[in-house]
Amino acid sequence: MTGQESLRLISEMIHKAKNSYHDSGLGPLLWGTVITICSLVTWSQIHFGFNLPFDIWLLTVIAIVPQMIIVQKEKKVRKVRRYDETMMDYVWTCFGISIALLVFININIVSKLNPVFEKYIEVTGGRPEYTFSSFMTSFFLLLYGIPTIITGGSQKLKPMLWGGVLCWVCCVISVYTKAEADMLLTALSAVCAWLIPGIILRKKYLKSAPANV
């Protein structure tokens, strides 16, 4: 190969890689919708004082199935895999594992603290204004912001980048608010960090590659 042929080959590979990248926006749409619904339903339960026969947050577990289908479908569409896509996979995988570990930690801490709060209620006759559970949202919003900011910054998607920043702002605010307000902050974060960017990505995808839908 001559120098010019080598440069031409490299240019063609880069061009194919760029053209083969398809972000359908379905992932952000899915999780933005699920988290928003779960948050608003939880807010409604607290505000109006009713309980569902199941935990609404189980939807996040169910959503893993369509997420896996989306990932497999998008892998088939992409002919060339860019190095930054592999990095994003690791970022979001670590995020998912971190969320699972945080849930595990919270469950164990709450199980240890519940007897203390029950004793407090028995002695004082009233519930404490704040419990450990009221701070859980802050930890989740902290984690929400990390992969969202990385993805938005690396992919030059400003709505997602600023949505991730909003997650951190809401994280700070949630430290000083009760669980009811925390759910509204979570819903706002999910809409701005994932739902709106997902809609933007979906529109771009449908406009540029309608044959892939």
Buried (B, 14 or more C-beta within 10 A) or exposed (E): EEEEEEEEEEEEEEEEBEEEBBBBBBBBBBBBBBBBBBBBBBBBBBEEEEEEEEEBBEBBEEBEEEBEEBEEEBEEBBEBEBEEBEEBEEBBEEBBEBBEEBBEEBEEEBEEEEEEBEEBEEEEEEEEEEBBBBBBBBBBBBBBBBBBBBBBEEBEBEBBBBBBBBBBBBBEBBEEBBBBBBBBBBBBBBBBBBBBBBBBBBEBBEEEEEEEE
